[in-house]
Amino acid sequence: MKHLTRRSFLNAALGAAGVAATVLAAPALAQSDYPSRTITIVVPQPPGGSVDGVARIFADKLKNELHTSVVVENRPGASGMIGAAHVARSKPDGYTLYINASIHSINPLLYKKTISFDAVKDFTAVSMLAKGALIFSVNPKVQAHTVAQFVDQLKADPDKFSFATSGFGSAGHLAAAQFLHEAHISKVPIVLYKGAGPALQDMVGGQVSAIMDPMLSSLPQVQSGKLRALAVTGAERSPLLPDVPTMREAGMKDFEFYSWYGLWAPAALPAPILKQLETAAAHIMDTPAMQQRLKAMGFESAYKNSPDFTAYIDSETARYKQIIEAAHITAG
């Protein structure tokens, strides 16, 4: 057996400690370099809609916060599930992020047999960013000027009317379904479109009668007189439409609905990177400039950190489940 002198023992011990320190420091060093290249934010919706709008203004601010290039990549299709599946399969290194609306938490309730990812376990909920009420509007040819009048017309001649929605399982889809259920109307169809653009085009053209849609896409149509707003779905009137009542004011006493928007990453995102993204999102959403931009689009800043956003998703998912079951919404 080889015996070590006190000096050689200390040298060996210090050498081993140095190697260990180097090994332990390597991951931390790699994470401290983040970001060192372009970050891609995947938007699973077409350009021009509310999700795309929120994502692009956030991406513009994020590049300044992290001092790196940030690009938005639209991957639409299958109610947002194509883009979501791509992110779920991506490396959890912070370079592939994902912004979507509440539909991310709704899809698993509707596509239980066909969805290819777990909307919770396959993602890291980084932060909630914003939320906004929907506008309940009708084509100007519809004679109703209030929600109560429209309900009476729907009941009197349901075959004459239809609802549009920008996507199956979207906030607008569930809000319309909840409205029809609470008004005890079962024969009015909800027509599904691939995005807000074509839905609003047919709304303006009179092919469909009504829609509940985020302000970003519907507000210009209402302000130009191409659509008539009957109500907004928030708890309070919108400063952008101060003369339009809330659904509660219009007689639907328990009706309150929002489209909300969040930032996700693939599951197992390293804690230092998560913290860096959380901090950046918190600062971005707290700036007056960002809040003014959101307000002009009909949204409000609604930042939540990762644990609070995760809890919010759980509570919203439970609420959506109740709506889907009560309204008997099924995929296909």
Disulfide bonds with the S-S distance in Angstrom:
none
